[in-house]
Amino acid sequence: MQEVKEKLNLETARIHWKELERFFAQGVVLNVSASLDLVEAACAVSVDDTQLVQKWLNERVLVKVTDQQALQWHEDNTELWSVVVRPWVLVQDRS
């Protein structure tokens, strides 16, 4: 598990929302709450830890990006932390 976390940590990057909008249109962008570590969330998705991911979904700390959030990020040209865990793109706003 630590090896997966280290790999994903190296794959995180800051990216402007406008560069992610095409993925949002495909419905594959997940917003990771600031209360949850982005790499930890990506790791759980990557290793298919269904129980943990479902817990976060139920707690709403891991959610699909809403239209309202996408519009706000578009208007603000928000820069987000992101990591790809196919088919998902996980993002986190740390501003």
Residue pairs with C-beta under 8 A, 6 or more apart in sequence:
1 43
1 47
4 43
4 46
4 47
5 39
5 40
5 43
8 39
8 42
8 43
8 46
8 83
8 85
9 39
11 83
11 84
12 38
12 39
12 42
12 81
12 82
12 83
13 81
13 82
13 83
14 79
14 80
14 81
14 82
15 79
15 80
15 82
16 77
16 78
16 79
16 80
17 70
17 73
17 74
17 76
17 77
17 78
17 79
17 80
18 74
18 77
20 29
20 80
20 82
20 89
20 91
21 70
21 74
23 29
23 89
24 65
24 70
27 64
28 87
28 88
28 89
29 64
29 65
29 88
29 89
29 90
29 91
30 41
30 45
30 62
30 63
30 64
30 65
30 88
30 89
30 90
30 91
31 62
31 63
31 64
31 65
31 69
31 90
31 91
31 92
31 93
32 38
32 41
32 61
32 62
32 90
32 91
32 92
33 60
33 61
33 62
33 63
33 92
34 92
34 93
34 94
35 61
36 56
36 61
36 62
38 81
38 83
38 90
38 92
39 83
41 56
41 62
41 90
42 83
42 85
42 90
43 49
44 52
44 53
44 56
45 53
45 85
45 88
45 90
46 85
53 62
56 62
57 63
65 91
72 78
73 80
73 93
78 93
78 95
79 95
80 91
80 92
80 93
80 94
81 91
81 92
81 93
81 94
82 89
82 90
82 91
82 92
83 89
83 90
84 90
